[in-house]
Amino acid sequence: MELEIHLQPEWRDCLLNNVSEQSDIHTALEHAVELLGGIESPDEFVVTCEDIEVPVLRQAAEKHCPPAVPFIDFAVQRSKLYRSSRSA
């Protein structure tokens, strides 16, 4: 199942530089959607990926970008809640 993970620009850049270029999660990070605030630089990126790819992203975040871990975990929990509400 797809999930959306919201990341700060510096977290996305850090993760992009620390996952294999051949991985699906690298592709997802490259194609993340920029959300712009009131200025021209992105406020955050929305990374859309399959739940099976999340462990690779989380492992890279734990090692290279710890502030991103709670946001990754939040996206996973939100996805689980959505799935359980759909099956009820």
N, C-alpha and C positions, 0 to 999 in steps of 0.2 A: 504494500500500500504506500502511496506517496505521502510525504509529509513536507511541510514548509517550516524552515528554520530561519529565524530572523537573527542576523548577525551585524555587528558594527563593521564599518569598512575595514578597520585595521585588523579585526579578527579574521574576516574573510581573506584578506591579503596574506596574513600569517598562515592560515590553513592551506591556502592555495599553494604556498611555497613549501609546505611540509607534507603533502600527500603525493603519492606517485602520479606522474603525468598520464600514465596509462590507465588509471583507475576511473571508474564511473563517477566517484565523488569529486574528482578533480574537474571533470566535465561539468558536473552540476554547479560547482563553485564558479567556474568560468562563465556559465550562463545564468548566474544569479541575477535577479531583477533588482535594479536600483530603485529605492524609494527616496524621493527628493523631498527635502523640507523647504524652508523659505529661501535657501541659498542654492547655488549651482552644484555644490558637492553633495554626494549621497549621504543621507542620514543613516540608512541601513540597507542591507541587501537581504532579499528573500531567496533562500536556496531551496529548490524543490528537488527532492531525492526520494529514492525508494527506501523503505525502512531497513532493508537488508544492508544498505550502504552506511547506515548510521554508526555502527561500531567502529568502522575505519575513521570516520570523521571525529567521533568522540575520543578515540585513542590519540589521534593527532592533537586534538584540543587539550587533553589532559597533559600532554608532554610540552606543547609549544604555545598554547593559548588558554590557560586555565579559566580566565573570565568568561569564555564562551561556553564552558561545560553546562552551567545551569540553563542556558538558553536552548541548548541541544536537548537536555533532559526534559525541559518544559514542552518542547515540540513532540517528543516521544509520548509523554503523558497525555497531552492534548489529543494525539492520534488514538491512543488506547481508549480514552473516554468517548471519543467520537464513534469508534468501532463498537464499543459496548452499548452505546445508546441506539445505534442502528440495528443491533441484533436483538434488542429487548422488545 
